[in-house]
Amino acid sequence: MNYSIGKFSQMMGVSIYTLRYYEKLGLIVPVRRDNGQRRYSENDVTWLQFIKRLKATGMPIKEIQTYAELRSNGDSTMPQRMEMLVIHRTALKEEIAKLQEHLENLDNKIDYYQCCLKGFSTVEFVERQ
């Protein structure tokens, strides 16, 4: 199935401007009709979903560009692409660990306030932990 830029934009939840920007960066390369109209395929759907997931994990657009370039060079670049993803996964796990620590600190402070509001003293709060 082929989609116009408007339909593809709507379907994927990204603006037409973003699609044009991604095309300018070389992230997505739609087929062009003789009249110049962009046409997007099911492969483009899958690829853009992956780009969106990479962005959602915090991968910088420059790294996504590098990944896209490698992808366009074919299967021989699979080791490099996998290494990029492994490195990004490691960084993401580290970020999750930091966020988990921040969450625990917030939970502790909330517990402290709840104890204070229930009439416990600071000493009683520390002893309860």
N, CA, C and O atoms as CSV, one atom per row, in Angstrom:
chain,resi,resn,atom,element,x,y,z
A,1,MET,N,N,0.847,-1.183,0.000
A,1,MET,CA,C,0.000,0.000,0.000
A,1,MET,C,C,0.888,1.240,0.000
A,1,MET,O,O,1.940,1.252,0.639
A,2,ASN,N,N,0.473,2.267,-0.705
A,2,ASN,CA,C,1.204,3.527,-0.774
A,2,ASN,C,C,0.380,4.635,-0.152
A,2,ASN,O,O,-0.844,4.662,-0.283
A,3,TYR,N,N,1.057,5.551,0.526
A,3,TYR,CA,C,0.381,6.643,1.212
A,3,TYR,C,C,0.938,7.987,0.745
A,3,TYR,O,O,2.137,8.136,0.507
A,4,SER,N,N,0.049,8.944,0.623
A,4,SER,CA,C,0.478,10.322,0.347
A,4,SER,C,C,1.110,10.879,1.616
A,4,SER,O,O,0.979,10.288,2.688
A,5,ILE,N,N,1.788,12.005,1.498
A,5,ILE,CA,C,2.433,12.598,2.669
A,5,ILE,C,C,1.391,12.979,3.728
A,5,ILE,O,O,1.644,12.835,4.924
A,6,GLY,N,N,0.233,13.458,3.297
A,6,GLY,CA,C,-0.815,13.841,4.239
A,6,GLY,C,C,-1.363,12.644,4.997
A,6,GLY,O,O,-1.519,12.692,6.217
A,7,LYS,N,N,-1.653,11.578,4.278
A,7,LYS,CA,C,-2.183,10.360,4.904
A,7,LYS,C,C,-1.133,9.729,5.812
A,7,LYS,O,O,-1.442,9.288,6.919
A,8,PHE,N,N,0.100,9.691,5.339
A,8,PHE,CA,C,1.191,9.103,6.119
A,8,PHE,C,C,1.422,9.901,7.399
A,8,PHE,O,O,1.619,9.332,8.472
A,9,SER,N,N,1.395,11.204,7.270
A,9,SER,CA,C,1.564,12.098,8.417
A,9,SER,C,C,0.499,11.822,9.470
A,9,SER,O,O,0.801,11.658,10.652
A,10,GLN,N,N,-0.736,11.775,9.026
A,10,GLN,CA,C,-1.860,11.532,9.923
A,10,GLN,C,C,-1.761,10.149,10.564
A,10,GLN,O,O,-1.959,9.995,11.769
A,11,MET,N,N,-1.463,9.175,9.764
A,11,MET,CA,C,-1.395,7.793,10.213
A,11,MET,C,C,-0.274,7.587,11.247
A,11,MET,O,O,-0.432,6.824,12.200
A,12,MET,N,N,0.851,8.273,11.046
A,12,MET,CA,C,2.022,8.082,11.898
A,12,MET,C,C,2.080,9.050,13.078
A,12,MET,O,O,2.908,8.891,13.974
A,13,GLY,N,N,1.209,10.044,13.077
A,13,GLY,CA,C,1.186,10.995,14.176
A,13,GLY,C,C,2.361,11.955,14.182
A,13,GLY,O,O,2.804,12.398,15.242
A,14,VAL,N,N,2.861,12.272,13.010
A,14,VAL,CA,C,3.924,13.271,12.874
A,14,VAL,C,C,3.486,14.293,11.833
A,14,VAL,O,O,2.695,13.987,10.941
A,15,SER,N,N,3.999,15.488,11.955
A,15,SER,CA,C,3.598,16.542,11.025
A,15,SER,C,C,4.243,16.346,9.654
A,15,SER,O,O,5.257,15.662,9.516
A,16,ILE,N,N,3.641,16.951,8.670
A,16,ILE,CA,C,4.218,16.945,7.322
A,16,ILE,C,C,5.591,17.610,7.362
A,16,ILE,O,O,6.529,17.159,6.704
A,17,TYR,N,N,5.698,18.687,8.142
A,17,TYR,CA,C,6.980,19.373,8.295
A,17,TYR,C,C,8.043,18.398,8.806
A,17,TYR,O,O,9.166,18.390,8.302
A,18,THR,N,N,7.697,17.575,9.805
A,18,THR,CA,C,8.646,16.606,10.366
A,18,THR,C,C,9.057,15.582,9.317
A,18,THR,O,O,10.230,15.220,9.230
A,19,LEU,N,N,8.107,15.117,8.526
A,19,LEU,CA,C,8.443,14.156,7.471
A,19,LEU,C,C,9.410,14.768,6.468
A,19,LEU,O,O,10.366,14.116,6.047
A,20,ARG,N,N,9.170,16.010,6.088
A,20,ARG,CA,C,10.078,16.688,5.152
A,20,ARG,C,C,11.458,16.880,5.782
A,20,ARG,O,O,12.482,16.725,5.117
A,21,TYR,N,N,11.470,17.220,7.072
A,21,TYR,CA,C,12.726,17.392,7.798
A,21,TYR,C,C,13.491,16.065,7.848
A,21,TYR,O,O,14.696,16.032,7.595
A,22,TYR,N,N,12.799,14.987,8.171
A,22,TYR,CA,C,13.435,13.676,8.213
A,22,TYR,C,C,13.985,13.301,6.840
A,22,TYR,O,O,15.053,12.699,6.729
A,23,GLU,N,N,13.245,13.663,5.803
A,23,GLU,CA,C,13.719,13.382,4.450
A,23,GLU,C,C,14.982,14.194,4.164
A,23,GLU,O,O,15.935,13.676,3.580
A,24,LYS,N,N,14.992,15.440,4.567
A,24,LYS,CA,C,16.162,16.310,4.378
A,24,LYS,C,C,17.387,15.734,5.091
A,24,LYS,O,O,18.503,15.813,4.577
A,25,LEU,N,N,17.174,15.157,6.273
A,25,LEU,CA,C,18.269,14.556,7.043
A,25,LEU,C,C,18.679,13.181,6.509
A,25,LEU,O,O,19.713,12.644,6.904
A,26,GLY,N,N,17.875,12.620,5.621
A,26,GLY,CA,C,18.168,11.304,5.076
A,26,GLY,C,C,17.663,10.167,5.947
A,26,GLY,O,O,18.051,9.014,5.762
A,27,LEU,N,N,16.792,10.496,6.902
A,27,LEU,CA,C,16.257,9.453,7.779
A,27,LEU,C,C,15.220,8.598,7.068
A,27,LEU,O,O,15.128,7.392,7.301
A,28,ILE,N,N,14.456,9.218,6.219
A,28,ILE,CA,C,13.419,8.500,5.490
A,28,ILE,C,C,13.483,8.966,4.030
A,28,ILE,O,O,13.659,10.151,3.746
A,29,VAL,N,N,13.336,8.009,3.123
A,29,VAL,CA,C,13.469,8.327,1.703
A,29,VAL,C,C,12.249,7.783,0.964
A,29,VAL,O,O,12.257,6.642,0.503
A,30,PRO,N,N,11.207,8.595,0.853
A,30,PRO,CA,C,10.015,8.117,0.155
A,30,PRO,C,C,10.259,8.047,-1.355
A,30,PRO,O,O,11.118,8.736,-1.906
A,31,VAL,N,N,9.479,7.200,-1.986
A,31,VAL,CA,C,9.510,7.120,-3.440
A,31,VAL,C,C,8.815,8.369,-3.983
A,31,VAL,O,O,7.847,8.848,-3.393
A,32,ARG,N,N,9.301,8.888,-5.088
A,32,ARG,CA,C,8.667,10.054,-5.714
A,32,ARG,C,C,8.000,9.635,-7.025
A,32,ARG,O,O,8.568,8.903,-7.835
A,33,ARG,N,N,6.798,10.120,-7.196
A,33,ARG,CA,C,6.112,9.913,-8.476
A,33,ARG,C,C,6.737,10.828,-9.523
A,33,ARG,O,O,7.566,11.680,-9.205
A,34,ASP,N,N,6.328,10.641,-10.774
A,34,ASP,CA,C,6.833,11.499,-11.856
A,34,ASP,C,C,6.529,12.975,-11.607
A,34,ASP,O,O,7.293,13.848,-12.019
A,35,ASN,N,N,5.419,13.249,-10.937
A,35,ASN,CA,C,5.036,14.627,-10.651
A,35,ASN,C,C,5.698,15.172,-9.375
A,35,ASN,O,O,5.433,16.303,-8.967
A,36,GLY,N,N,6.560,14.355,-8.751
A,36,GLY,CA,C,7.289,14.798,-7.562
A,36,GLY,C,C,6.619,14.486,-6.239
A,36,GLY,O,O,7.214,14.708,-5.185
A,37,GLN,N,N,5.395,13.978,-6.266
A,37,GLN,CA,C,4.697,13.663,-5.016
A,37,GLN,C,C,5.377,12.499,-4.297
A,37,GLN,O,O,5.781,11.507,-4.904
A,38,ARG,N,N,5.486,12.662,-2.994
A,38,ARG,CA,C,6.059,11.606,-2.159
A,38,ARG,C,C,5.026,10.499,-1.962
A,38,ARG,O,O,3.830,10.756,-1.825
A,39,ARG,N,N,5.521,9.262,-1.953
A,39,ARG,CA,C,4.672,8.109,-1.657
A,39,ARG,C,C,5.400,7.255,-0.622
A,39,ARG,O,O,6.578,6.931,-0.772
A,40,TYR,N,N,4.671,6.903,0.423
A,40,TYR,CA,C,5.239,6.131,1.522
A,40,TYR,C,C,4.662,4.726,1.504
A,40,TYR,O,O,3.485,4.526,1.205
A,41,SER,N,N,5.513,3.750,1.830
A,41,SER,CA,C,5.129,2.337,1.776
A,41,SER,C,C,4.990,1.767,3.185
A,41,SER,O,O,5.221,2.458,4.178
A,42,GLU,N,N,4.612,0.504,3.250
A,42,GLU,CA,C,4.539,-0.199,4.534
A,42,GLU,C,C,5.923,-0.294,5.173
A,42,GLU,O,O,6.045,-0.253,6.398
A,43,ASN,N,N,6.958,-0.421,4.354
A,43,ASN,CA,C,8.320,-0.420,4.898
A,43,ASN,C,C,8.628,0.910,5.579
A,43,ASN,O,O,9.299,0.946,6.611
A,44,ASP,N,N,8.133,2.007,4.996
A,44,ASP,CA,C,8.327,3.318,5.614
A,44,ASP,C,C,7.582,3.416,6.942
A,44,ASP,O,O,8.048,4.072,7.874
A,45,VAL,N,N,6.434,2.767,7.027
A,45,VAL,CA,C,5.667,2.738,8.279
A,45,VAL,C,C,6.521,2.091,9.373
A,45,VAL,O,O,6.697,2.653,10.454
A,46,THR,N,N,7.041,0.910,9.073
A,46,THR,CA,C,7.861,0.175,10.039
A,46,THR,C,C,9.103,0.971,10.420
A,46,THR,O,O,9.448,1.058,11.598
A,47,TRP,N,N,9.768,1.544,9.439
A,47,TRP,CA,C,11.001,2.299,9.677
A,47,TRP,C,C,10.719,3.541,10.526
A,47,TRP,O,O,11.471,3.824,11.458
A,48,LEU,N,N,9.658,4.281,10.226
A,48,LEU,CA,C,9.348,5.481,11.005
A,48,LEU,C,C,8.938,5.115,12.434
A,48,LEU,O,O,9.249,5.846,13.374
A,49,GLN,N,N,8.252,4.002,12.598
A,49,GLN,CA,C,7.926,3.547,13.960
A,49,GLN,C,C,9.203,3.309,14.756
A,49,GLN,O,O,9.276,3.645,15.938
A,50,PHE,N,N,10.207,2.728,14.106
A,50,PHE,CA,C,11.472,2.481,14.772
A,50,PHE,C,C,12.184,3.794,15.099
A,50,PHE,O,O,12.732,3.944,16.191
A,51,ILE,N,N,12.181,4.731,14.173
A,51,ILE,CA,C,12.780,6.047,14.415
A,51,ILE,C,C,12.106,6.702,15.620
A,51,ILE,O,O,12.781,7.261,16.484
A,52,LYS,N,N,10.799,6.633,15.673
A,52,LYS,CA,C,10.069,7.227,16.793
A,52,LYS,C,C,10.442,6.569,18.117
A,52,LYS,O,O,10.548,7.243,19.142
A,53,ARG,N,N,10.641,5.247,18.095
A,53,ARG,CA,C,11.045,4.546,19.320
A,53,ARG,C,C,12.449,4.970,19.746
A,53,ARG,O,O,12.702,5.178,20.932
A,54,LEU,N,N,13.358,5.099,18.786
A,54,LEU,CA,C,14.706,5.553,19.115
A,54,LEU,C,C,14.668,6.949,19.731
A,54,LEU,O,O,15.348,7.220,20.721
A,55,LYS,N,N,13.869,7.827,19.138
A,55,LYS,CA,C,13.735,9.178,19.679
A,55,LYS,C,C,13.151,9.141,21.090
A,55,LYS,O,O,13.593,9.881,21.968
A,56,ALA,N,N,12.170,8.290,21.302
A,56,ALA,CA,C,11.515,8.189,22.608
A,56,ALA,C,C,12.490,7.696,23.686
A,56,ALA,O,O,12.314,7.998,24.866
A,57,THR,N,N,13.509,6.943,23.281
A,57,THR,CA,C,14.506,6.473,24.245
A,57,THR,C,C,15.611,7.499,24.460
A,57,THR,O,O,16.529,7.277,25.250
A,58,GLY,N,N,15.521,8.612,23.763
A,58,GLY,CA,C,16.501,9.679,23.953
A,58,GLY,C,C,17.692,9.625,23.018
A,58,GLY,O,O,18.662,10.355,23.221
A,59,MET,N,N,17.646,8.780,21.999
A,59,MET,CA,C,18.767,8.752,21.064
A,59,MET,C,C,18.794,10.060,20.288
A,59,MET,O,O,17.776,10.467,19.727
A,60,PRO,N,N,19.946,10.724,20.248
A,60,PRO,CA,C,20.047,11.991,19.510
A,60,PRO,C,C,19.816,11.791,18.011
A,60,PRO,O,O,20.118,10.732,17.459
A,61,ILE,N,N,19.286,12.809,17.374
A,61,ILE,CA,C,18.953,12.737,15.952
A,61,ILE,C,C,20.200,12.446,15.113
A,61,ILE,O,O,20.111,11.763,14.093
A,62,LYS,N,N,21.355,12.955,15.531
A,62,LYS,CA,C,22.607,12.687,14.793
A,62,LYS,C,C,22.936,11.197,14.806
A,62,LYS,O,O,23.391,10.654,13.799
A,63,GLU,N,N,22.713,10.537,15.931
A,63,GLU,CA,C,22.959,9.098,16.001
A,63,GLU,C,C,21.949,8.334,15.157
A,63,GLU,O,O,22.284,7.339,14.515
A,64,ILE,N,N,20.708,8.811,15.166
A,64,ILE,CA,C,19.691,8.169,14.322
A,64,ILE,C,C,20.073,8.329,12.856
A,64,ILE,O,O,19.878,7.417,12.054
A,65,GLN,N,N,20.614,9.487,12.514
A,65,GLN,CA,C,21.094,9.713,11.143
A,65,GLN,C,C,22.187,8.709,10.779
A,65,GLN,O,O,22.161,8.112,9.702
A,66,THR,N,N,23.144,8.530,11.687
A,66,THR,CA,C,24.229,7.578,11.442
A,66,THR,C,C,23.662,6.178,11.254
A,66,THR,O,O,24.069,5.444,10.353
A,67,TYR,N,N,22.716,5.819,12.119
A,67,TYR,CA,C,22.072,4.509,12.008
A,67,TYR,C,C,21.381,4.367,10.647
A,67,TYR,O,O,21.493,3.333,9.990
A,68,ALA,N,N,20.667,5.415,10.235
A,68,ALA,CA,C,19.951,5.390,8.955
A,68,ALA,C,C,20.922,5.241,7.785
A,68,ALA,O,O,20.646,4.513,6.831
A,69,GLU,N,N,22.054,5.931,7.862
A,69,GLU,CA,C,23.068,5.803,6.800
A,69,GLU,C,C,23.581,4.376,6.725
A,69,GLU,O,O,23.696,3.801,5.642
A,70,LEU,N,N,23.889,3.809,7.886
A,70,LEU,CA,C,24.357,2.426,7.914
A,70,LEU,C,C,23.307,1.484,7.346
A,70,LEU,O,O,23.617,0.581,6.569
A,71,ARG,N,N,22.058,1.710,7.748
A,71,ARG,CA,C,20.948,0.874,7.279
A,71,ARG,C,C,20.842,0.923,5.757
A,71,ARG,O,O,20.620,-0.096,5.104
A,72,SER,N,N,21.004,2.117,5.209
A,72,SER,CA,C,20.874,2.270,3.752
A,72,SER,C,C,22.024,1.597,3.003
A,72,SER,O,O,21.919,1.334,1.805
A,73,ASN,N,N,23.123,1.319,3.714
A,73,ASN,CA,C,24.265,0.647,3.090
A,73,ASN,C,C,24.132,-0.869,3.090
A,73,ASN,O,O,25.010,-1.566,2.581
A,74,GLY,N,N,23.045,-1.389,3.656
A,74,GLY,CA,C,22.763,-2.811,3.551
A,74,GLY,C,C,23.172,-3.653,4.739
A,74,GLY,O,O,23.643,-3.153,5.761
A,75,ASP,N,N,22.977,-4.947,4.567
A,75,ASP,CA,C,23.176,-5.919,5.642
A,75,ASP,C,C,24.608,-5.997,6.149
A,75,ASP,O,O,24.836,-6.430,7.279
A,76,SER,N,N,25.568,-5.590,5.344
A,76,SER,CA,C,26.963,-5.653,5.785
A,76,SER,C,C,27.231,-4.730,6.974
A,76,SER,O,O,28.254,-4.865,7.645
A,77,THR,N,N,26.310,-3.788,7.240
A,77,THR,CA,C,26.485,-2.848,8.354
A,77,THR,C,C,25.754,-3.293,9.620
A,77,THR,O,O,25.702,-2.550,10.600
A,78,MET,N,N,25.196,-4.491,9.602
A,78,MET,CA,C,24.470,-4.977,10.783
A,78,MET,C,C,25.329,-4.953,12.050
A,78,MET,O,O,24.829,-4.548,13.099
A,79,PRO,N,N,26.589,-5.366,11.999
A,79,PRO,CA,C,27.390,-5.320,13.234
A,79,PRO,C,C,27.512,-3.896,13.810
A,79,PRO,O,O,27.421,-3.710,15.023
A,80,GLN,N,N,27.712,-2.913,12.953
A,80,GLN,CA,C,27.821,-1.530,13.425
A,80,GLN,C,C,26.499,-1.033,13.997
A,80,GLN,O,O,26.474,-0.337,15.013
A,81,ARG,N,N,25.405,-1.395,13.338
A,81,ARG,CA,C,24.086,-0.967,13.830
A,81,ARG,C,C,23.783,-1.627,15.168
A,81,ARG,O,O,23.266,-0.986,16.082
A,82,MET,N,N,24.104,-2.898,15.276
A,82,MET,CA,C,23.866,-3.584,16.545
A,82,MET,C,C,24.699,-2.944,17.648
A,82,MET,O,O,24.206,-2.740,18.757
A,83,GLU,N,N,25.951,-2.628,17.355
A,83,GLU,CA,C,26.821,-2.003,18.359
A,83,GLU,C,C,26.247,-0.653,18.804
A,83,GLU,O,O,26.284,-0.325,19.990
A,84,MET,N,N,25.725,0.116,17.870
A,84,MET,CA,C,25.093,1.388,18.229
A,84,MET,C,C,23.946,1.163,19.207
A,84,MET,O,O,23.805,1.887,20.192
A,85,LEU,N,N,23.132,0.155,18.924
A,85,LEU,CA,C,21.982,-0.133,19.780
A,85,LEU,C,C,22.420,-0.650,21.150
A,85,LEU,O,O,21.805,-0.317,22.163
A,86,VAL,N,N,23.469,-1.455,21.186
A,86,VAL,CA,C,23.981,-1.968,22.463
A,86,VAL,C,C,24.497,-0.808,23.313
A,86,VAL,O,O,24.220,-0.743,24.511
A,87,ILE,N,N,25.238,0.098,22.701
A,87,ILE,CA,C,25.758,1.263,23.427
A,87,ILE,C,C,24.610,2.122,23.940
A,87,ILE,O,O,24.627,2.583,25.081
A,88,HIS,N,N,23.624,2.331,23.097
A,88,HIS,CA,C,22.474,3.149,23.502
A,88,HIS,C,C,21.692,2.463,24.633
A,88,HIS,O,O,21.240,3.122,25.569
A,89,ARG,N,N,21.539,1.146,24.537
A,89,ARG,CA,C,20.848,0.397,25.591
A,89,ARG,C,C,21.576,0.549,26.922
A,89,ARG,O,O,20.937,0.736,27.958
A,90,THR,N,N,22.886,0.473,26.906
A,90,THR,CA,C,23.673,0.631,28.132
A,90,THR,C,C,23.434,2.010,28.741
A,90,THR,O,O,23.211,2.132,29.946
A,91,ALA,N,N,23.480,3.043,27.908
A,91,ALA,CA,C,23.243,4.403,28.398
A,91,ALA,C,C,21.821,4.539,28.940
A,91,ALA,O,O,21.600,5.200,29.955
A,92,LEU,N,N,20.872,3.924,28.272
A,92,LEU,CA,C,19.476,3.978,28.711
A,92,LEU,C,C,19.300,3.277,30.062
A,92,LEU,O,O,18.584,3.778,30.929
A,93,LYS,N,N,19.943,2.134,30.242
A,93,LYS,CA,C,19.872,1.427,31.526
A,93,LYS,C,C,20.478,2.266,32.645
A,93,LYS,O,O,19.954,2.288,33.759
A,94,GLU,N,N,21.573,2.952,32.355
A,94,GLU,CA,C,22.188,3.828,33.357
A,94,GLU,C,C,21.241,4.966,33.732
A,94,GLU,O,O,21.121,5.324,34.903
A,95,GLU,N,N,20.578,5.523,32.740
A,95,GLU,CA,C,19.616,6.603,32.995
A,95,GLU,C,C,18.442,6.094,33.822
A,95,GLU,O,O,17.979,6.782,34.732
A,96,ILE,N,N,17.963,4.905,33.515
A,96,ILE,CA,C,16.861,4.308,34.283
A,96,ILE,C,C,17.288,4.109,35.731
A,96,ILE,O,O,16.508,4.376,36.646
A,97,ALA,N,N,18.515,3.646,35.954
A,97,ALA,CA,C,19.015,3.441,37.319
A,97,ALA,C,C,19.065,4.765,38.076
A,97,ALA,O,O,18.696,4.826,39.249
A,98,LYS,N,N,19.520,5.823,37.406
A,98,LYS,CA,C,19.547,7.149,38.044
A,98,LYS,C,C,18.139,7.610,38.384
A,98,LYS,O,O,17.894,8.123,39.476
A,99,LEU,N,N,17.224,7.430,37.459
A,99,LEU,CA,C,15.836,7.839,37.702
A,99,LEU,C,C,15.215,7.029,38.836
A,99,LEU,O,O,14.444,7.563,39.633
A,100,GLN,N,N,15.548,5.753,38.909
A,100,GLN,CA,C,15.043,4.906,40.003
A,100,GLN,C,C,15.548,5.421,41.346
A,100,GLN,O,O,14.799,5.456,42.322
A,101,GLU,N,N,16.817,5.819,41.395
A,101,GLU,CA,C,17.376,6.375,42.627
A,101,GLU,C,C,16.658,7.672,43.005
A,101,GLU,O,O,16.345,7.895,44.174
A,102,HIS,N,N,16.401,8.519,42.020
A,102,HIS,CA,C,15.678,9.768,42.287
A,102,HIS,C,C,14.270,9.480,42.816
A,102,HIS,O,O,13.789,10.149,43.731
A,103,LEU,N,N,13.624,8.484,42.231
A,103,LEU,CA,C,12.284,8.109,42.673
A,103,LEU,C,C,12.303,7.621,44.121
A,103,LEU,O,O,11.435,7.986,44.913
A,104,GLU,N,N,13.283,6.806,44.460
A,104,GLU,CA,C,13.401,6.320,45.841
A,104,GLU,C,C,13.621,7.477,46.813
A,104,GLU,O,O,13.042,7.495,47.899
A,105,ASN,N,N,14.453,8.438,46.425
A,105,ASN,CA,C,14.677,9.608,47.275
A,105,ASN,C,C,13.388,10.407,47.469
A,105,ASN,O,O,13.098,10.858,48.578
A,106,LEU,N,N,12.627,10.582,46.410
A,106,LEU,CA,C,11.339,11.274,46.526
A,106,LEU,C,C,10.376,10.499,47.416
A,106,LEU,O,O,9.683,11.085,48.248
A,107,ASP,N,N,10.335,9.188,47.241
A,107,ASP,CA,C,9.461,8.359,48.078
A,107,ASP,C,C,9.828,8.502,49.553
A,107,ASP,O,O,8.951,8.596,50.411
A,108,ASN,N,N,11.130,8.517,49.843
A,108,ASN,CA,C,11.580,8.686,51.232
A,108,ASN,C,C,11.132,10.035,51.793
A,108,ASN,O,O,10.679,10.111,52.935
A,109,LYS,N,N,11.254,11.084,51.009
A,109,LYS,CA,C,10.848,12.414,51.478
A,109,LYS,C,C,9.337,12.464,51.694
A,109,LYS,O,O,8.864,13.057,52.663
A,110,ILE,N,N,8.582,11.841,50.787
A,110,ILE,CA,C,7.122,11.789,50.942
A,110,ILE,C,C,6.762,11.022,52.211
A,110,ILE,O,O,5.890,11.449,52.967
A,111,ASP,N,N,7.431,9.886,52.448
A,111,ASP,CA,C,7.194,9.115,53.675
A,111,ASP,C,C,7.485,9.972,54.906
A,111,ASP,O,O,6.735,9.940,55.882
A,112,TYR,N,N,8.565,10.728,54.856
A,112,TYR,CA,C,8.922,11.615,55.968
A,112,TYR,C,C,7.802,12.605,56.248
A,112,TYR,O,O,7.384,12.768,57.394
A,113,TYR,N,N,7.316,13.264,55.204
A,113,TYR,CA,C,6.246,14.246,55.386
A,113,TYR,C,C,4.967,13.590,55.913
A,113,TYR,O,O,4.282,14.150,56.769
A,114,GLN,N,N,4.655,12.400,55.396
A,114,GLN,CA,C,3.463,11.705,55.867
A,114,GLN,C,C,3.575,11.381,57.357
A,114,GLN,O,O,2.601,11.514,58.097
A,115,CYS,N,N,4.739,10.964,57.787
A,115,CYS,CA,C,4.935,10.674,59.216
A,115,CYS,C,C,4.806,11.946,60.039
A,115,CYS,O,O,4.173,11.945,61.095
A,116,CYS,N,N,5.404,13.028,59.558
A,116,CYS,CA,C,5.320,14.302,60.278
A,116,CYS,C,C,3.868,14.767,60.382
A,116,CYS,O,O,3.438,15.246,61.432
A,117,LEU,N,N,3.133,14.628,59.319
A,117,LEU,CA,C,1.742,15.058,59.311
A,117,LEU,C,C,0.866,14.173,60.194
A,117,LEU,O,O,-0.187,14.609,60.660
A,118,LYS,N,N,1.292,12.940,60.423
A,118,LYS,CA,C,0.545,12.041,61.317
A,118,LYS,C,C,0.943,12.242,62.776
A,118,LYS,O,O,0.397,11.595,63.670
A,119,GLY,N,N,1.892,13.138,63.009
A,119,GLY,CA,C,2.278,13.447,64.377
A,119,GLY,C,C,3.505,12.732,64.882
A,119,GLY,O,O,3.848,12.869,66.057
A,120,PHE,N,N,4.189,11.964,64.031
A,120,PHE,CA,C,5.417,11.306,64.464
A,120,PHE,C,C,6.552,12.330,64.492
A,120,PHE,O,O,6.566,13.273,63.701
A,121,SER,N,N,7.490,12.138,65.399
A,121,SER,CA,C,8.640,13.020,65.427
A,121,SER,C,C,9.673,12.520,64.426
A,121,SER,O,O,9.554,11.414,63.899
A,122,THR,N,N,10.686,13.342,64.167
A,122,THR,CA,C,11.751,12.960,63.256
A,122,THR,C,C,12.451,11.711,63.747
A,122,THR,O,O,12.779,10.837,62.944
A,123,VAL,N,N,12.689,11.604,65.041
A,123,VAL,CA,C,13.346,10.439,65.626
A,123,VAL,C,C,12.500,9.191,65.388
A,123,VAL,O,O,13.027,8.147,65.004
A,124,GLU,N,N,11.187,9.296,65.614
A,124,GLU,CA,C,10.296,8.157,65.394
A,124,GLU,C,C,10.314,7.741,63.920
A,124,GLU,O,O,10.244,6.554,63.602
A,125,PHE,N,N,10.409,8.737,63.020
A,125,PHE,CA,C,10.457,8.423,61.583
A,125,PHE,C,C,11.701,7.607,61.261
A,125,PHE,O,O,11.628,6.601,60.556
A,126,VAL,N,N,12.848,8.048,61.784
A,126,VAL,CA,C,14.114,7.347,61.521
A,126,VAL,C,C,14.052,5.941,62.090
A,126,VAL,O,O,14.519,4.997,61.454
A,127,GLU,N,N,13.487,5.787,63.271
A,127,GLU,CA,C,13.397,4.466,63.900
A,127,GLU,C,C,12.457,3.542,63.109
A,127,GLU,O,O,12.653,2.327,63.096
A,128,ARG,N,N,11.470,4.097,62.472
A,128,ARG,CA,C,10.504,3.282,61.726
A,128,ARG,C,C,11.121,2.727,60.435
A,128,ARG,O,O,10.605,1.763,59.870
A,129,GLN,N,N,12.193,3.313,59.980
A,129,GLN,CA,C,12.789,2.864,58.723
A,129,GLN,C,C,13.668,1.691,58.862
A,129,GLN,O,O,14.229,1.219,57.873
